Amino acid sequence: MSSFILIYFLLVLYFYAFYIPSMKKSSKTDARKYCANWHAGKCLGAMMYRKDDELRFAMDGKKVGKNCIVDEGCDYFDNIVIPGMENNGR
């Protein structure tokens, strides 16, 4: 039982020490500068995703013309834009 508690403690410690600081809070300033979907604060709704090792494109009707939600969490921004920013030295 004590080894379980030790392992649990180490996992929690790792999570708080390394994972949480690496999480980036996205801002509308980042979206304005880097997101291809940004248009005067509105989302164009163009989404990219991978399926069967192919890059696919689709329009998300729920996001088209709506206010940018990057500060609330946006899958496109988190999965496409942020990795591109990090890979280009930002």
C-alpha positions as CSV (number, residue, x, y, z in Angstrom):
1,M,0.0,0.0,0.0
2,S,2.8,2.5,0.8
3,S,4.4,1.9,-2.6
4,F,1.0,2.8,-4.2
5,I,0.9,6.1,-2.3
6,L,4.5,6.9,-3.2
7,I,3.8,6.3,-6.9
8,Y,0.6,8.3,-6.7
9,F,2.4,11.2,-5.0
10,L,5.2,11.1,-7.6
11,L,2.6,11.2,-10.5
12,V,0.8,14.1,-8.9
13,L,4.1,16.0,-8.3
14,Y,5.1,15.4,-11.9
15,F,1.7,16.6,-13.2
16,Y,1.9,19.9,-11.2
17,A,5.6,20.4,-11.9
18,F,5.8,19.8,-15.6
19,Y,2.4,19.4,-17.3
20,I,0.5,22.4,-15.9
21,P,3.2,25.0,-16.6
22,S,3.5,23.8,-20.2
23,M,-0.2,24.4,-20.8
24,K,-0.6,27.7,-22.6
25,K,-3.5,30.0,-22.0
26,S,-4.5,31.2,-25.5
27,S,-5.4,34.8,-26.0
28,K,-7.2,36.7,-28.7
29,T,-4.0,38.5,-29.4
30,D,-2.4,35.2,-30.4
31,A,-5.4,34.3,-32.5
32,R,-5.3,37.7,-34.3
33,K,-1.6,37.2,-35.0
34,Y,-1.4,33.5,-35.9
35,C,-4.8,32.0,-36.6
36,A,-5.8,31.7,-40.3
37,N,-9.5,31.7,-39.2
38,W,-9.3,35.1,-37.5
39,H,-11.3,37.8,-39.4
40,A,-11.9,41.0,-37.4
41,G,-12.7,39.0,-34.2
42,K,-14.9,36.5,-36.0
43,C,-14.1,32.9,-36.9
44,L,-14.1,31.8,-40.5
45,G,-14.8,28.2,-39.4
46,A,-12.3,26.4,-41.5
47,M,-11.1,23.3,-39.7
48,M,-8.4,20.8,-40.5
49,Y,-8.0,17.3,-39.1
50,R,-6.3,14.0,-40.0
51,K,-8.2,10.9,-41.0
52,D,-6.7,7.8,-42.6
53,D,-3.2,9.5,-42.8
54,E,-4.7,12.3,-44.9
55,L,-5.2,16.0,-44.0
56,R,-8.8,16.8,-44.3
57,F,-10.6,20.2,-44.4
58,A,-14.2,21.0,-43.4
59,M,-16.2,24.1,-42.6
60,D,-17.7,24.1,-39.0
61,G,-21.1,25.8,-39.4
62,K,-21.3,26.2,-35.6
63,K,-18.2,28.5,-35.7
64,V,-18.6,30.4,-39.0
65,G,-19.1,34.1,-38.4
66,K,-19.2,33.7,-34.6
67,N,-17.0,35.6,-32.2
68,C,-13.6,34.0,-31.6
69,I,-13.6,31.6,-28.7
70,V,-9.9,31.0,-28.3
71,D,-9.9,32.2,-24.7
72,E,-12.6,29.7,-23.9
73,G,-10.8,26.9,-25.7
74,C,-10.7,26.1,-29.4
75,D,-9.7,22.7,-30.8
76,Y,-8.4,24.2,-34.1
77,F,-6.2,26.7,-32.3
78,D,-4.9,24.3,-29.7
79,N,-4.2,21.5,-32.2
80,I,-3.1,23.3,-35.3
81,V,-2.0,26.9,-34.5
82,I,-0.2,26.5,-31.2
83,P,2.0,23.6,-32.5
84,G,2.9,25.8,-35.5
85,M,3.8,28.7,-33.2
86,E,6.0,26.5,-31.1
87,N,7.7,24.9,-34.1
88,N,8.5,28.4,-35.5
89,G,10.3,29.6,-32.4
90,R,7.6,31.4,-30.5
